[in-house]
Amino acid sequence: MNPVFSDKTKDLAPSAIREIFKSLTDPEMISFAAGNPSPQSFPVEKMSLISQDIFQNDYVNAFQYSVTEGYTPLRELVKKRLASKFGINYPDDELIITTGGQQGIDLTAKVLCNEHDVVITEDPSFIGALNAFRAYNTRLVGVENEKDGINVEKLEKAIIENPYCKLIYLIPTFQNPSGTTMSLEKRKRVIELANKYDKVILEDNPYGELRFEGEDIPTLKSLDTEDRVIYCSSFSKVLSAGMRMGFICGNKDIIQKVVVVKQVNDVHTNIFFQILAARFIERYGLDEHIAFIRQLYRNKAHLMLDELEKTFDGEIDFTHPQGGLFLWGTMKSGMDSSEFFRKAISEKVAVVDGKTFMPTPGECHSFRLNYSTPSDEQIVEGVRRLYRAYHK
């Protein structure tokens, strides 16, 4: 049989990061490639107690079909947290629970984008989002991401040059893959541009709770006065990635359309885990748990950066994230990122080739590192292996 694939999928390639996972079966491999939360961040004992209570006292709701919008107590808790922690409380907004933040991105693209519409993103950007947009045959236009966020002059130029731009996708806080954070000045300017040119922004903020240094910066959504920002986030980095729970919040007309396409997609997000998350927040809150995660990642990020800077002594420029899971290295020698990736694998240490995160193909001399998953001992040894790979 020779299957004929649809135009929407025939050119899609598997996620390079998911493919890297296949090489990690080697027990000697040290991975700086994953975007996983640390296993130490899972509140296993508390979740176990709540799970037992659900099994004994609320199993009917947990195992039955539910509403597409999501478990009502959880939705109300999320709305309350968005208002108190992020200043997100637009009167005409609605919120839906999604199967991870990834589904939030995918469904937003599905309801807003036609084939050949343009989606503007940071360059580099999150591969999961890029592939979601590609799946709908949109055209990606990347705009340079600087140490303080997207280049706003180039963003305006891209908007003007692409009249069919339907969506601007941004990760302003602890960006994936770079770890950078957009300044308040640039955030205000981005909102001004969206208002001026009548564009919708999809703000992806899965790492916003994980600031371990510096002061919080208002979200794009909290600066939005015209209800044109759709806000996407997730429980993956604060409770569990395997639960596959996220949410999007935005203009009620857009969210209502997302509800319809989600009904076709998966009916509703896993209701057991929605109840579990709601009970966890009601019983324990999130602040204490998140404070523990922040301290954990602060220590790991500092250890990795200290080792990298001591070992490479300026040969590679590294970003200095104030939160999140990632940092970004750019090789001053001009070595091709794919070549470095192969050399690193040969030394049994995995990074992610920077080309993975490019909206359009081109040269790349950068790579992504993750510090949340490896142990401290693996961080130290992994950096030594990276040095050997770079000089191989």
C-alpha positions in Angstrom: 0.0 0.0 0.0 1.2 3.5 -0.8 -0.8 5.9 1.4 -1.4 9.4 0.0 -1.2 11.9 2.7 -3.2 15.1 2.9 -1.6 18.4 1.9 -1.8 19.4 5.6 0.4 16.6 6.8 2.6 15.3 3.9 5.4 17.7 4.7 5.2 17.4 8.5 8.3 15.9 10.2 8.3 14.4 13.7 9.4 16.6 16.5 13.2 16.5 16.7 12.9 16.6 20.5 10.7 13.5 20.6 13.1 11.8 18.2 16.0 12.6 20.6 14.1 10.7 23.3 14.7 7.5 21.4 18.4 7.9 21.7 18.2 8.3 25.5 17.6 4.7 26.1 21.4 4.4 26.4 21.9 4.5 30.2 25.2 6.3 29.7 23.6 9.2 27.8 23.2 12.5 29.7 20.3 14.5 28.4 20.2 18.3 28.4 17.6 18.0 25.6 14.3 17.4 27.3 11.8 20.0 28.3 10.6 18.0 31.2 9.9 19.2 34.7 12.1 17.7 37.4 10.7 14.5 38.9 11.4 16.1 42.3 8.7 18.7 41.5 5.8 16.1 41.5 3.7 16.3 44.7 3.2 12.6 44.7 2.1 12.0 48.3 -0.5 14.8 48.3 -1.8 13.7 44.9 -2.0 10.1 46.2 -4.2 11.2 49.1 -6.5 13.2 46.9 -6.7 10.4 44.3 -7.8 7.9 47.0 -10.5 10.3 48.1 -11.8 10.7 44.5 -11.8 6.9 44.0 -13.8 6.4 47.1 -16.2 9.4 47.1 -16.4 11.0 43.7 -15.7 8.2 41.2 -18.9 8.7 39.2 -17.9 12.3 38.2 -14.3 11.2 37.7 -15.1 8.4 35.3 -18.1 9.7 33.4 -18.2 12.0 30.4 -18.1 15.7 31.3 -18.5 19.1 29.7 -16.1 20.3 27.0 -15.3 23.6 28.7 -13.8 21.8 31.7 -14.6 21.0 35.3 -16.3 24.1 36.6 -14.5 24.3 40.0 -11.2 24.1 38.3 -12.1 26.7 35.7 -13.2 29.1 38.5 -9.9 28.5 40.5 -7.8 29.2 37.4 -9.8 32.4 36.7 -9.2 33.5 40.3 -5.5 32.8 40.1 -5.1 34.6 36.7 -6.8 37.7 38.2 -4.8 37.7 41.4 -1.3 36.6 40.1 -1.3 37.9 36.5 -3.8 40.8 36.4 -5.9 38.9 33.8 -9.6 39.8 34.3 -11.0 41.1 31.1 -14.8 41.2 31.5 -15.7 39.6 28.1 -13.2 36.8 28.4 -14.0 33.1 28.8 -11.7 30.1 29.7 -11.5 26.5 28.6 -9.5 23.6 30.0 -7.4 22.0 27.2 -5.4 18.8 26.9 -2.1 20.5 27.7 -1.0 23.9 26.5 -0.2 22.2 23.1 -3.8 21.6 22.4 -4.6 25.2 23.3 -2.1 26.4 20.6 -3.5 23.9 18.1 -7.1 24.7 18.6 -6.4 28.5 18.4 -4.7 28.0 15.1 -7.6 25.8 13.9 -10.3 28.4 14.6 -8.4 31.4 13.4 -6.1 30.4 10.5 -6.9 29.5 6.9 -4.4 27.8 4.6 -1.7 30.2 3.5 -2.4 32.7 6.2 0.7 34.1 7.9 1.6 33.4 11.5 4.4 35.7 12.9 6.6 34.1 15.6 9.8 34.8 17.4 12.9 33.4 15.8 13.7 30.9 17.4 10.4 29.6 18.8 8.7 26.6 20.3 8.8 23.6 17.9 5.4 22.3 19.1 3.7 25.6 18.1 5.6 25.8 14.8 4.4 22.3 13.9 0.9 23.1 14.9 0.8 26.1 12.6 2.4 24.1 9.8 -0.3 21.5 10.2 -2.8 24.1 9.0 -0.7 25.1 6.0 0.1 28.5 7.3 3.2 30.4 6.3 5.6 31.1 9.2 7.4 34.4 9.4 10.1 34.6 12.0 11.2 37.8 13.7 14.5 38.1 15.5 14.3 37.4 19.3 16.8 39.6 21.2 18.0 39.3 24.9 15.0 41.5 25.9 12.5 39.9 23.6 11.3 40.3 20.0 12.7 43.1 17.9 9.7 45.3 17.7 10.9 47.3 14.7 11.3 44.1 12.7 7.9 42.9 14.0 6.2 46.0 12.6 8.0 45.5 9.3 6.8 41.9 9.2 3.2 42.9 9.9 3.3 45.5 7.1 4.9 43.2 4.6 2.4 40.4 5.4 -1.1 41.6 5.0 -2.5 38.1 5.5 -1.0 37.8 8.9 -3.7 36.2 11.0 -1.8 35.6 14.3 1.2 36.7 16.2 2.5 33.9 18.5 4.8 35.0 21.4 6.4 33.4 24.5 7.3 36.7 26.3 8.4 35.1 29.6 11.3 32.7 29.9 11.0 31.9 26.2 11.4 28.5 24.8 14.1 27.8 23.5 16.1 30.9 24.5 15.1 31.5 28.1 14.9 35.2 27.5 12.2 37.5 28.8 10.6 40.4 26.9 11.0 43.8 28.6 7.9 45.8 29.8 8.7 48.5 27.2 8.6 46.0 24.4 5.4 44.3 25.7 3.7 47.7 25.6 5.0 48.3 22.1 3.8 44.9 20.9 0.3 45.6 22.2 0.4 49.0 20.4 1.3 47.3 17.2 -1.5 44.7 17.5 -4.0 47.5 18.1 -2.7 49.6 15.3 -2.8 46.8 12.7 -5.8 44.9 14.1 -3.9 41.6 14.9 -4.6 38.8 17.3 -1.8 37.7 19.7 -1.5 34.2 21.1 0.5 34.6 24.4 2.0 31.3 25.5 3.0 31.4 29.2 3.7 27.9 30.5 6.8 29.1 32.5 5.4 32.3 34.0 5.0 30.8 37.5 8.7 29.7 37.5 10.5 33.0 38.1 13.4 32.5 40.5 15.2 35.8 40.0 14.1 39.4 39.3 10.7 41.1 39.4 7.6 39.9 37.6 6.7 41.7 34.4 3.0 42.1 33.4 1.7 39.7 30.9 0.7 40.8 27.5 -2.8 39.8 28.4 -2.9 42.1 31.4 -1.9 45.0 29.2 -4.5 44.2 26.6 -7.3 46.9 26.4 -9.0 45.6 23.2 -9.4 41.9 24.0 -7.1 40.8 21.2 -4.7 38.6 23.3 -5.5 34.9 23.8 -3.6 33.6 26.8 -2.4 30.0 26.9 -0.8 28.3 29.8 -0.5 24.9 31.5 -0.2 22.8 34.7 2.6 20.8 33.1 5.4 22.7 34.8 3.8 23.2 38.2 1.9 20.0 38.9 2.6 17.3 36.3 3.3 17.2 32.6 1.8 13.7 32.2 -1.6 14.9 33.4 -1.8 16.9 30.1 -3.8 19.8 31.4 -3.6 23.4 30.1 -6.0 26.2 29.4 -6.7 29.2 27.2 -8.4 32.4 28.1 -9.6 35.0 25.7 -12.4 36.7 23.8 -15.6 34.7 24.5 -16.5 34.4 20.8 -13.1 32.8 20.1 -13.3 30.5 23.1 -16.8 29.4 22.2 -15.5 28.4 18.7 -12.7 26.6 20.4 -15.2 24.6 22.5 -16.9 23.4 19.2 -13.6 22.2 17.6 -12.5 20.6 20.9 -15.8 18.6 21.0 -14.7 17.1 17.6 -11.1 16.7 18.8 -11.4 14.9 22.1 -14.7 15.8 23.7 -13.1 17.0 26.9 -9.8 16.9 28.8 -9.3 14.0 31.3 -11.9 14.7 34.0 -10.2 12.7 36.7 -7.1 14.9 36.5 -9.2 18.0 36.3 -10.8 17.0 39.6 -7.4 16.1 41.1 -5.9 19.5 40.2 -8.9 21.4 41.6 -8.8 19.4 44.9 -5.1 20.0 45.1 -5.5 23.8 44.7 -8.4 23.8 47.2 -6.7 21.7 49.8 -3.0 22.9 49.6 -2.9 25.9 47.3 -0.1 26.3 44.7 2.1 29.0 46.1 4.1 26.8 48.6 4.6 24.1 46.0 5.7 26.5 43.3 8.1 28.2 45.7 9.8 24.8 46.1 10.1 24.4 42.4 11.5 27.8 41.9 14.2 27.2 44.5 15.0 23.8 42.8 15.4 25.4 39.4 17.3 28.4 40.7 20.0 26.0 42.1 20.1 23.9 38.9 20.2 26.9 36.5 23.0 28.5 38.6 25.0 25.3 38.7 24.7 24.8 34.9 25.6 28.4 34.1 28.6 28.4 36.5 29.9 25.2 35.0 29.4 26.4 31.4 31.1 29.7 31.9 34.0 28.2 33.8 34.5 25.5 31.3 34.0 27.3 28.0 35.6 30.6 29.1 33.8 32.8 26.6 33.9 30.5 23.6 30.1 30.2 23.6 27.6 32.9 24.6 24.9 31.7 27.0 21.7 33.4 27.9 21.0 33.9 31.6 17.4 33.1 32.3 15.6 34.4 35.4 13.2 31.5 35.4 11.8 28.7 33.3 13.6 25.6 32.1 16.0 26.5 29.3 19.1 28.4 28.3 20.5 29.0 24.8 24.1 28.8 23.7 25.5 30.5 20.6 28.9 29.3 19.3 31.3 32.2 18.5 33.3 29.9 16.3 30.5 29.7 13.8 30.2 25.9 14.1 27.1 24.6 12.5 24.5 23.6 15.1 23.8 20.2 13.5 27.5 19.4 13.5 27.7 20.2 17.2 24.6 18.1 17.9 26.2 15.1 16.3 29.5 15.6 18.2 27.6 16.0 21.4 25.7 12.7 20.9 29.0 11.0 20.1 30.2 12.1 23.6 27.0 10.8 25.1 25.4 14.1 25.9 22.2 15.3 24.2 21.3 18.9 23.4 18.7 20.2 20.9 19.9 21.6 17.6 18.9 25.2 17.3 17.6 24.6 13.7 14.7 22.7 15.3 13.3 26.0 16.6 13.6 28.0 13.4 10.4 29.1 11.7 12.1 28.9 8.3 15.3 26.9 7.3 18.6 28.7 7.6 22.0 28.7 9.1 22.2 28.2 12.9 25.1 28.2 15.4 23.0 27.8 18.5 21.6 25.0 20.7 19.2 24.6 23.6 20.0 23.3 27.0 17.6 22.2 29.7 18.6 22.3 33.4 15.4 21.1 35.1 15.7 17.4 34.4 19.3 16.3 34.9 20.8 15.7 38.4 23.5 18.0 39.7 26.1 15.3 39.0 24.8 14.9 35.5 25.0 18.7 34.9 28.7 18.8 35.9 29.7 15.7 33.9 27.5 16.7 30.9 29.2 20.1 30.6 32.6 18.4 30.5 31.3 16.2 27.7 30.0 19.2 25.8 33.4 20.8 26.0 35.0 17.7 24.6 32.4 17.6 21.8 33.0 21.3 20.9 36.7 20.7 20.6 36.4 17.4 18.8 
